[in-house]
Amino acid sequence: MASSSFSFDVVSDFDRQELVNALDQTEREVISRYDLKDTKTTLELGEDTITISSDSEFTLQAIHTVLQTKAAKRNLSLKIFDYGKIEAASGNRVRQEIKLQKGLSTELAKQISKLIRDEFKKIQPSIQGDSVRVSAKSKDELQLVIQRLKQEEFPAALQFNNYR
């Protein structure tokens, strides 16, 4: 790699501590809200999932709204939440697993690389695991790529890091 070359990585990630804080605030609001406090709702954060258990689908929807509001206030993209199907649990309760989206899927990495190759002839994208490294001769060209990617509606939240 020539010293006159610049690059950055396109990644999809989120600040886990902010997510922990958002879940904490959600739990506090659920406990204090008159319409939710008797629902015995639980929110469990796993390695890459959040599991919500509650008394009804109606309550579950209300909890989604609270969680999304708290997450948005903490600059977390709502695209990190992939809602699984709602399942019946024992005692007339419902449970739902929300997968936490992290990293670019192979498909999305290919889509991003193709867009860059098609629209920016002098720029080299390369897929590296669950991220895309973008290299160019000038920082200005990289800025244009970032601006262009921000215009797309991708199914994942994108961040641009290791800019050098």
C-alpha positions as CSV (number, residue, x, y, z in Angstrom):
1,M,0.0,0.0,0.0
2,A,1.6,3.3,-1.1
3,S,2.0,6.0,1.5
4,S,-0.1,8.2,-0.7
5,S,-3.1,6.0,-0.1
6,F,-5.9,6.7,2.3
7,S,-8.6,4.4,3.6
8,F,-11.5,3.9,6.0
9,D,-13.7,0.9,7.1
10,V,-17.4,0.7,6.6
11,V,-18.8,-1.2,9.7
12,S,-22.1,-1.8,11.4
13,D,-21.8,-1.6,15.1
14,F,-23.3,0.0,18.2
15,D,-22.2,1.2,21.6
16,R,-23.1,-1.7,23.9
17,Q,-22.8,0.5,27.1
18,E,-25.4,2.9,25.5
19,L,-27.6,-0.1,24.8
20,V,-27.3,-1.2,28.5
21,N,-28.3,2.3,29.6
22,A,-31.3,2.4,27.2
23,L,-32.5,-1.0,28.5
24,D,-32.0,0.2,32.1
25,Q,-34.1,3.3,31.4
26,T,-36.7,1.1,29.6
27,E,-37.0,-1.2,32.7
28,R,-37.4,1.8,35.0
29,E,-40.1,3.3,32.9
30,V,-42.0,0.0,32.7
31,I,-41.9,-0.3,36.5
32,S,-43.2,3.2,37.0
33,R,-45.8,3.4,34.3
34,Y,-49.3,2.7,35.6
35,D,-50.3,0.8,32.4
36,L,-47.2,-1.4,32.5
37,K,-46.1,-1.8,36.1
38,D,-48.3,-4.9,36.8
39,T,-47.3,-6.7,33.6
40,K,-44.3,-8.5,35.2
41,T,-42.3,-7.6,32.2
42,T,-38.7,-8.7,32.0
43,L,-36.0,-7.5,29.6
44,E,-32.8,-9.7,29.4
45,L,-29.7,-8.6,27.5
46,G,-27.8,-11.6,26.1
47,E,-24.6,-11.6,24.0
48,D,-26.4,-10.7,20.8
49,T,-30.1,-10.7,21.8
50,I,-32.6,-9.0,24.0
51,T,-35.4,-11.2,25.3
52,I,-38.6,-9.5,26.4
53,S,-41.2,-11.4,28.4
54,S,-44.6,-9.8,29.1
55,D,-48.3,-10.4,29.6
56,S,-49.6,-9.6,26.1
57,E,-48.7,-8.6,22.6
58,F,-50.3,-5.2,23.4
59,T,-47.8,-4.6,26.3
60,L,-45.0,-5.8,24.1
61,Q,-45.8,-3.1,21.5
62,A,-45.8,-0.5,24.3
63,I,-42.4,-1.7,25.4
64,H,-41.0,-1.6,21.9
65,T,-42.0,2.1,21.8
66,V,-40.3,2.8,25.1
67,L,-37.1,0.9,24.1
68,Q,-36.9,2.7,20.7
69,T,-37.4,6.1,22.3
70,K,-34.7,5.4,24.9
71,A,-32.3,4.0,22.2
72,A,-32.8,6.9,19.9
73,K,-32.1,9.4,22.7
74,R,-28.8,7.6,23.1
75,N,-27.9,7.8,19.4
76,L,-28.5,4.1,18.8
77,S,-29.8,3.3,15.4
78,L,-33.2,1.5,15.5
79,K,-31.8,-0.7,12.7
80,I,-29.8,-2.6,15.3
81,F,-33.1,-4.3,16.5
82,D,-34.2,-7.3,14.5
83,Y,-37.5,-8.3,16.0
84,G,-38.2,-12.1,16.1
85,K,-41.6,-13.6,16.1
86,I,-43.7,-13.3,19.2
87,E,-44.1,-16.7,21.0
88,A,-46.5,-17.9,23.6
89,A,-44.9,-18.6,26.9
90,S,-46.2,-20.4,30.0
91,G,-48.9,-18.7,32.1
92,N,-50.6,-16.8,29.3
93,R,-47.5,-14.8,28.7
94,V,-45.6,-13.8,25.5
95,R,-41.9,-13.8,24.8
96,Q,-40.0,-12.2,22.0
97,E,-36.3,-12.3,21.1
98,I,-34.8,-9.2,19.4
99,K,-31.5,-10.0,17.6
100,L,-28.9,-7.3,17.8
101,Q,-27.5,-6.5,14.4
102,K,-23.8,-6.1,14.4
103,G,-21.4,-6.4,11.5
104,L,-22.2,-6.3,7.8
105,S,-23.8,-9.4,6.3
106,T,-21.9,-10.9,3.3
107,E,-24.8,-9.8,1.1
108,L,-24.7,-6.2,2.4
109,A,-20.9,-6.0,2.1
110,K,-21.2,-7.1,-1.5
111,Q,-23.9,-4.6,-2.2
112,I,-21.8,-1.7,-0.7
113,S,-18.7,-2.8,-2.6
114,K,-20.6,-3.0,-5.9
115,L,-22.1,0.5,-5.4
116,I,-18.6,1.9,-4.7
117,R,-17.1,0.1,-7.8
118,D,-19.9,1.2,-10.1
119,E,-19.9,4.8,-9.1
120,F,-16.3,5.5,-8.1
121,K,-13.9,4.1,-10.6
122,K,-10.7,5.1,-8.8
123,I,-11.7,3.7,-5.4
124,Q,-11.0,0.1,-4.2
125,P,-13.4,-1.5,-1.8
126,S,-12.4,-4.8,-0.3
127,I,-14.5,-7.0,2.0
128,Q,-12.8,-7.9,5.2
129,G,-14.9,-10.2,7.3
130,D,-18.0,-8.2,8.4
131,S,-16.7,-4.8,7.2
132,V,-15.6,-3.2,4.0
133,R,-12.2,-1.4,3.7
134,V,-12.3,1.5,1.2
135,S,-9.1,2.8,-0.2
136,A,-8.3,5.8,-2.5
137,K,-5.5,8.1,-3.5
138,S,-7.2,11.2,-2.0
139,K,-9.1,11.9,1.2
140,D,-11.6,14.0,-0.9
141,E,-12.6,10.9,-2.8
142,L,-13.2,9.0,0.4
143,Q,-15.4,11.9,1.7
144,L,-17.5,11.6,-1.5
145,V,-17.9,7.8,-0.9
146,I,-19.0,8.4,2.7
147,Q,-21.5,11.0,1.6
148,R,-22.9,8.7,-1.1
149,L,-23.2,5.8,1.3
150,K,-25.1,8.0,3.8
151,Q,-27.7,8.6,1.1
152,E,-28.6,4.9,0.8
153,E,-31.2,3.2,2.9
154,F,-29.3,0.1,3.9
155,P,-30.9,-2.4,6.3
156,A,-28.1,-1.9,8.8
157,A,-26.7,1.1,10.6
158,L,-23.4,2.1,9.0
159,Q,-20.4,3.7,10.6
160,F,-17.2,4.8,9.1
161,N,-14.0,4.3,11.2
162,N,-10.2,3.8,11.0
163,Y,-10.1,6.8,8.7
164,R,-6.5,7.3,7.8
